């Protein structure tokens, strides 16, 4: 999706934080604002795409041998978050 730069009036501290944010954080801010301003239909479509992607990822993980027990062990031991 193409993006466009816009101007939004905010307080000075918020402006400073946005100016000083790294590019990844600025993209995240844009996605949050886009989601906030999306219509209910756009949000529903995005949710459907997310559910479909998660379903595909889950099916792939099961094909590769991931079981609920293995997943629980991974989550409990912190491997999933690099702890």
Helices and strands as residue ranges (DSSP letters): H 12-20, H 23-37, H 40-63, H 68-77, G 79-81
